[in-house]
Amino acid sequence: MAIKEPRKFVTTDQGHADVFNQPIDTLYENDQALAAQIENIKNDPAGNDIASKAALDNHVSNTDLHVTAAKQATWNAAEGNAKKYTEQYAAPKAHTHPASDLPSASTQARGIVQINTSVSSTSTDQAAAPIAVKTAYDRANEAYGRADQAFTQAVDLKNKIVGAINGKFGGASSDMSSDQIAAAITNAPVKRFASGTFNGQSATATGIASGVQLSLAASGLGFSPNGIFFRVELRDTSNRIYLSGTVYDVRSFGRQALEDGSFNNRINSPYLTPQNGGFVVNVSSGSLRTGGGGSQAVLKAFEWWAFE
């Protein structure tokens, strides 16, 4: 009968398994050596292989090299204890950890992060979701388009103002700053100039399909103005700006509405009603177009400039 290799201890805690498996390996090696000696005896029945016979006698007389019932019981008990230890303390190969056991990421250390869809969060341990990045990109792109449009309108308005100044008394050029242009108007030998603010005075449309009209006035100028321009904004009721720029009265610059290129919103050029030492002007807009949904139009007026 061939010698079979004894069953070894197998646990998830390899350190405990090696303690018991090493003696088993030794016994198995000794048994293999004994089997070799027996084969030699078979091949030499007369016992001429004295060394092999002596080794066989030594192996048979050395009871420490044999697996006894007592030893097997001890090993079985040890194996059971090892399994219990493993089941109680060793982590299984497939296991999970709650998020509270894992470190959170920060600007100084790596770790887990939570996905955040907010575009206004100031968190330092959360990551922006793609939808948040897309929303921020869309808003930035929209703001860039409006800024570019406002710049174009500002350049056009500046050229018109310079043309109007030169048509009246001269002394202006398109490469002047706004302060220099204002100074050119103020320092005109005949024409007088005044400026002020409407402090965000506003008017709201009566419905989402209605335009809005805002009545503006100023007094105490010391002269009756023949021209006026002022900064105005078209918003919705949630205070989102759709159109921002400078409008001017029809009497001085001709009729030209302030428009946007996205939704075709417009603010109409007002008609100036001069008064002694002041003015009254009514500015209006069409209904607010938002590209989706509906909201009432809100007109707000800010800085103004008037001249003779």
C-alpha positions in Angstrom: 0.0 0.0 0.0 1.4 3.4 -1.0 2.0 5.9 1.8 -0.5 8.8 1.6 0.4 12.3 2.6 -1.5 13.3 5.8 -4.2 16.0 5.5 -2.9 19.4 6.5 -4.5 22.1 8.4 -6.0 24.9 6.2 -7.1 28.1 7.8 -7.4 31.7 6.8 -4.8 32.4 9.5 -1.7 30.9 7.9 0.4 31.5 11.0 -1.6 29.0 13.0 -1.7 26.4 10.2 2.1 26.4 9.8 2.5 25.5 13.5 0.7 22.2 13.0 1.7 21.5 9.4 5.5 21.5 10.0 5.4 18.4 12.3 3.1 16.6 9.8 5.6 17.3 7.0 8.4 15.8 9.2 6.4 12.6 9.9 5.5 12.3 6.2 9.2 12.7 5.2 10.2 10.0 7.8 7.5 7.6 6.5 8.7 8.1 3.0 12.3 7.2 4.1 10.9 4.1 6.0 9.2 3.0 2.8 12.4 3.3 0.9 14.2 1.2 3.5 11.5 -1.4 3.3 12.0 -1.6 -0.5 15.7 -2.1 0.0 15.0 -5.0 2.4 12.7 -6.5 -0.1 15.4 -6.3 -2.7 17.9 -7.8 -0.2 16.0 -10.3 2.0 19.3 -11.6 3.5 19.7 -8.3 5.2 23.0 -7.6 3.5 22.0 -3.9 3.4 23.0 -3.4 7.1 22.6 0.4 7.0 19.0 0.1 5.7 18.1 -2.5 8.3 19.5 -0.4 11.1 17.6 2.7 9.9 14.4 0.5 9.8 15.0 -0.7 13.4 15.6 2.8 14.6 12.5 4.1 13.0 10.3 1.3 14.4 11.7 1.8 17.9 11.3 5.6 17.9 7.7 6.1 18.9 7.9 9.9 18.7 8.0 9.6 14.9 4.6 7.8 14.7 1.1 9.3 14.7 -0.7 7.9 17.7 -4.4 8.3 18.6 -3.4 10.7 21.4 -1.4 12.9 19.0 -4.2 12.9 16.4 -6.7 14.0 19.1 -4.4 16.8 20.2 -4.0 17.9 16.6 -7.7 17.7 16.0 -8.4 19.8 19.0 -5.7 22.4 17.9 -7.3 22.5 14.5 -10.7 23.1 16.0 -9.3 25.9 18.1 -7.6 27.5 15.1 -10.8 27.4 13.2 -12.7 29.0 16.0 -10.0 31.7 16.3 -10.2 32.3 12.6 -14.0 32.5 12.6 -13.9 35.0 15.5 -11.1 37.3 14.6 -9.9 36.8 11.0 -11.6 38.9 8.4 -13.1 36.9 5.4 -11.7 37.5 2.0 -14.9 39.1 0.8 -16.0 41.8 3.3 -17.1 45.5 3.4 -16.5 48.5 5.6 -19.0 51.2 6.5 -18.1 54.7 5.2 -17.4 55.9 8.8 -14.4 53.4 9.0 -12.7 55.0 5.9 -10.9 58.4 6.0 -12.4 61.4 4.3 -10.4 63.2 1.6 -9.2 66.7 2.2 -6.9 69.2 0.5 -4.0 67.7 2.5 -4.8 63.9 2.4 -6.3 61.3 0.2 -9.5 59.6 1.1 -13.1 58.9 0.0 -15.3 61.8 -1.3 -19.0 62.3 -1.7 -20.3 63.4 -5.1 -22.0 66.9 -4.9 -24.3 68.3 -7.6 -24.2 71.9 -6.2 -22.5 74.6 -8.2 -22.1 76.9 -5.2 -20.7 74.5 -2.6 -17.5 75.5 -0.7 -16.8 72.0 0.6 -13.2 70.7 0.5 -13.9 67.0 1.0 -16.5 66.5 -1.8 -16.2 66.1 -5.6 -18.2 67.9 -8.2 -20.6 65.7 -10.2 -20.4 66.0 -14.0 -23.8 67.7 -14.0 -22.5 70.4 -11.6 -19.5 71.0 -13.9 -21.8 71.1 -17.0 -24.1 73.6 -15.2 -21.1 75.9 -14.3 -19.8 75.6 -17.8 -23.2 76.6 -19.3 -23.5 79.6 -17.0 -20.0 80.7 -17.7 -20.6 80.4 -21.4 -23.8 82.3 -21.2 -22.1 85.0 -19.1 -19.3 85.2 -21.6 -21.8 85.7 -24.5 -23.6 88.4 -22.7 -20.4 90.1 -21.7 -19.2 90.1 -25.3 -22.6 91.5 -26.4 -22.5 94.2 -23.8 -18.9 95.1 -24.9 -20.1 95.4 -28.5 -23.0 97.6 -27.4 -20.8 99.7 -25.2 -18.4 100.4 -28.0 -21.3 101.3 -30.3 -22.8 103.6 -27.7 -19.4 105.2 -27.1 -19.0 106.0 -30.8 -22.5 107.4 -30.9 -21.8 109.6 -27.9 -18.5 110.8 -29.3 -20.3 111.6 -32.6 -23.0 113.5 -30.8 -20.4 115.5 -28.8 -18.4 116.4 -31.9 -21.6 117.3 -33.7 -22.4 119.8 -31.0 -19.1 121.3 -29.8 -16.2 119.0 -30.7 -13.4 117.9 -28.5 -14.1 114.1 -28.3 -12.6 111.0 -29.8 -13.3 107.3 -29.7 -10.0 106.4 -28.0 -11.1 108.5 -24.9 -12.0 106.8 -21.6 -15.5 107.2 -20.2 -14.2 109.7 -17.7 -12.6 111.8 -20.5 -15.8 111.7 -22.5 -17.8 112.8 -19.5 -15.2 115.6 -18.9 -15.5 116.7 -22.5 -19.3 117.1 -22.0 -18.9 118.8 -18.7 -16.3 121.2 -19.9 -18.2 122.2 -23.1 -18.2 126.0 -23.4 -21.9 126.2 -24.0 -23.5 122.9 -23.1 -24.0 122.0 -19.5 -23.9 118.4 -18.2 -25.3 116.7 -15.1 -25.3 113.1 -13.8 -27.0 111.1 -11.1 -28.6 107.8 -10.2 -32.0 106.3 -10.1 -30.8 103.9 -7.4 -32.3 100.8 -9.0 -35.8 102.2 -9.3 -37.9 99.5 -10.9 -41.3 98.5 -12.3 -42.8 95.1 -12.9 -45.1 93.9 -15.7 -48.6 92.9 -14.8 -48.3 89.5 -16.4 -45.8 87.2 -18.1 -47.2 88.2 -21.6 -47.0 91.9 -20.9 -44.3 94.5 -21.4 -43.3 96.9 -18.6 -43.0 100.7 -18.5 -40.8 102.6 -16.1 -41.2 106.3 -15.5 -38.1 108.2 -14.5 -37.5 111.8 -13.6 -34.8 114.1 -12.2 -34.8 117.8 -11.1 -32.5 120.5 -9.8 -30.2 120.3 -12.8 -30.0 124.1 -13.4 -30.8 123.7 -17.1 -33.3 122.0 -19.4 -31.7 118.9 -20.9 -32.0 118.1 -24.5 -30.3 114.7 -24.3 -30.2 111.9 -21.8 -28.8 108.4 -21.5 -28.9 106.0 -18.6 -28.1 102.4 -17.6 -31.0 100.0 -17.4 -31.5 96.2 -16.8 -34.3 93.8 -17.8 -34.7 91.0 -15.2 -37.2 88.4 -14.2 -39.0 88.3 -10.8 -36.3 86.0 -9.4 -33.7 88.8 -10.1 -32.0 87.1 -13.0 -30.6 89.6 -15.5 -31.6 89.0 -19.2 -30.5 92.3 -20.7 -28.2 95.1 -19.4 -26.9 98.2 -21.1 -27.4 101.9 -21.7 -30.4 103.5 -23.5 -30.7 107.0 -24.8 -33.5 109.2 -25.8 -34.9 109.4 -29.3 -34.6 113.2 -29.5 -30.8 113.2 -29.1 -29.7 109.9 -30.8 -32.6 108.6 -32.8 -34.6 105.5 -32.3 -32.7 102.3 -31.5 -33.7 99.6 -29.1 -31.4 97.7 -26.7 -31.7 94.0 -27.6 -30.1 90.7 -26.8 -29.3 87.9 -29.2 -30.3 85.0 -27.1 -34.1 85.4 -26.6 -34.9 88.6 -28.5 -35.6 90.6 -25.4 -35.6 94.4 -25.9 -35.7 97.7 -24.1 -37.1 100.5 -26.3 -35.5 103.9 -26.7 -37.4 106.4 -24.5 -38.7 109.8 -25.6 -37.4 112.7 -23.5 -39.7 115.3 -22.1 -37.5 118.3 -21.1 -38.5 120.4 -18.1 -37.1 123.5 -16.5 -34.2 122.2 -14.4 -35.0 118.5 -15.0 -36.6 115.9 -17.2 -39.2 113.1 -17.4 -38.6 110.0 -19.4 -40.5 106.8 -19.9 -38.6 103.6 -20.8 -40.4 100.4 -21.8 -39.7 96.8 -22.7 -41.6 93.9 -24.4 -42.7 90.8 -22.5 -39.8 88.8 -21.0 -38.6 85.8 -23.1 -36.6 83.3 -21.0 -36.2 80.3 -23.4 -38.4 78.1 -21.2 -41.1 78.7 -18.6 -42.5 82.2 -17.9 -41.8 85.2 -15.7 -42.9 88.8 -15.4 -40.5 91.4 -16.8 -38.8 93.8 -14.4 -37.1 97.0 -15.5 -34.5 98.6 -13.2 -32.7 101.9 -13.8 -29.4 103.1 -12.4 -26.9 105.9 -13.4 -28.0 108.7 -15.7 -26.3 111.5 -17.7 -28.1 114.5 -19.1 -26.8 117.5 -21.2 -28.1 120.6 -22.9 
